[in-house]
């Protein structure tokens, strides 16, 4: 362990003094605060992007290398047979091919930004004192490619994780095969209409404020007008939810040069600020969860060389992909592609630790990412906007993944814009695979940007988005059917409405709120029967007194969630068909928030195995099993039962799995409250238990009265090096719900200054 730590210390970046860097045109100053957050000051945009690449690589080189390998299907060059399934899937979907296509599509400004960023990252590799400890342990040299297609592929990889709904289409097929077509509607019912104040935008200029006012996985964002805040200026809050990982998904920094002045977070592999603020305005994002993917079932000829379309045979394209495997022979993948997209071999099951399950039909994937991803220059245009209208215009450059973007500026304007490309389908609603051998299900373009939902300065004085449906029933276009339910959005609205003048502290507290609207709705239905034993009596009294707050120390939250899991196990007949349970319940939101409340309104359906005569009988059995589970896991002393004891989050580097390295590579481990329906997003892969797999990847609160001092926090720390003080120095703040203030001034104590100079 000492040798490993010494290797990590040898790779710590220089943060003071001067470094001569080949490729830099003029000197650049890099000031880091006590949290390791750099402020980069450059004389030109070219040098700014170059310095961003250099500084980011100095802290996150292994992460960048791994991200590019994952996106281009090259992990097995390092990890051997272990990652061949992941690489094979990446090559099948074609992130590498999409990256090449995207880089060729970029405008000159985007090409320049990316080229200089890559040049800076590679310059750090050339000048680094030692390789990252991961490279030393795994015995391979850092390798950052020069072709921009590989870097753009990383954007495609991110977009994949935020796109839908190919997996939901397959889920509907599997549920129909297992339970019958009628049951699909019961397990995946349509989302109910939401109150107007929960909806983010209207159609073009028709704002939703004219509608009657109703009190009131993924991410949260909200923006509040100055009329409702303590400072009298708008307040913006954002906490994007992503898979738990170490190092974190974001790199926090400030970027200053003529033509660009912004602070916030960036992707470690791309230039510009993705979420943040300028001296004029701030913005935040949440995923739309729109339907941007369709599966087409293809009719192929005998040797799979042609696909039928409107009575004729069209040649199937073939991409030969060779995966190099460390310590083994290369794996060759012949990716076949129809007019609709690549033919998939497998589907993925789960949220984390994905299973790759073979498909028994020829499905081609069509995905809007083939039409565009993120135009890097759009980040510059958005930062330089002088009005909400100009900011909206910059968002045309975000094609995939579609995002809900909230906005606030120093002049008091607040706004919202839905972004992305959404297909106009000739037939069908995108919920199930469609025939690929006929033109009846083709796409006829995309919903015009001008007709995507947006809003500006609503009378209610706030805008909220939490991956819920963003429009009302009158909206004429199909954005999707598989939005997250509105429980988080409704809770945010509830607190905003109850707060006379919201402050930064109020917003920070709301970001870690663990009250579950879903639990408050379900528990009265669960507990509406008389106990038949002392253990039932204890559980029912506990839950009847509970207010739905899923704090980490709550025994009621532990019982509630264990009970839900056992109900799903019984309803889905997991004992005899675990695959159906795992496909459906891994992401449990549909069952908990949409299916189960409706099922409980009627008799126990005949398709539920076990011959239960009533819901009371089924609920009794599930409760008994839930209490037995908790007793086995937490002990017989119920005073020690806590939701956090079974609901933990672990920020661990991939190398933490290596024997003896856990102490160095586990950045933090916490008991956590909340679930997928609370504002504090803490969802889990329900196949695998209750360990948190999705959580806030950054929390930001910005008061537009003081843009120089936003408050934010990362889950662990800024650095990707376990020997760095910034490896996990924010972990205690994150878990306690605190935010980290920005330095009072650039000359505050604890600042370090590094000067990058041309040369080397």
Secondary structure, DSSP 8 states (H G I E B T S, - for coil): -HHHHHHHHHT----SEEEEETT--S-EEEEE-TT--EEEE-SSHHHHHHHHHHHHHHHHHHHHHHHHHHHHT-THHHHGGGGHHHHHHHHHHTHHHHHHHHHHHS-HHHHHHHHHHHHHHHHHHHH-SS--HHHHHHT------S-HHHHHHHHHHHHHHT-B-HHHHHHHHHHHHHH-HHHHHHHS-------GGG---EETTB-GGGS-------EEEEEE-GGGBSSSS-EEEEEEEEE--SS-SEEEEEEEETTEEEEEEEETTSSS-SEEE-SSEEEEEEE---B-EEEEE--B-TTSSEEEETTEEEE-EEEEEEE--TTS--EEEEEEEETTEEEEEEEEESSSS-EEEEEEEEEEEEEGGGG--B-HHHHHHHHT-SSHHHHHHHGGGB-SS-EEEEEEETTS-EEEEE-S--EEESSS-SSS-EESSSGGG-EEEE--GGGSEEEES-TTSEEEESSS--S-TT--S---S----SHHHHHHHHHHHH-SSB-HHHHHHHHT--B-HHHHHHHHHHT-S--SSHHHHHHHHHHHT--SB--TT-HHHHHHHHHHHHHHHHHTTTTT-HHHHHHHHSSTHIIIIIIHHHHTTS---TTSTT--SSHHHHHHHHHHHHHHHHHHHH-S-GGG--HHHHSEEEEE-GGGGSTT-HHHHEEEEEE----TTSSS-EEE-TTS-S-EEEEES-EEEEETT-GGG-EEE-SS-S-S-TTSTTSSTTHHHHHHT--EE--SSTT-TT-EEEEEEE--
